[in-house]
């Protein structure tokens, strides 16, 4: 564009155009910071959920690899309590100074009709594993895995 003297006006951005561009740039930087925080939180939750799955799977596999008559005995730092025919074994797995996973393994021997009976008299047991932990927002999370174990 030429001014009144016929000399071309200098090319460039006006102050308003520059301020609008800076506003959009600041908005995009703020959104990237929010996205990073969100991604970090989800990564943390995913890591803890994966760890809980691993602990539960290990407890089930340990039950499958244990002699049937020893299912209600403590293994690997557990404390077990038997109430009636049901044994509940609990262990705490510290991951860091602020995160602990509590693994509860419950063994319920059953007869052919599904009623609880003594382990020595049964050929089939329910194995329930519950892993409890807190997420990054300090919300309680629980993961449960069940299996059936037979004597044979």
Secondary structure, DSSP 8 states (H G I E B T S, - for coil): -B-TTS-B---S--HHHHHHHHHHHHHHHHHHHHHHHHHHHHHHHHHHHHHHHHHHHHHHHHHHTS-GGGTTS--TT-EEEEETTEEEEEEEEE-SSS-EEEEEEEEEEE-TTS-B--GGG-SEEEEEEEEEEE-TTS-EEEEEEEEEEE--
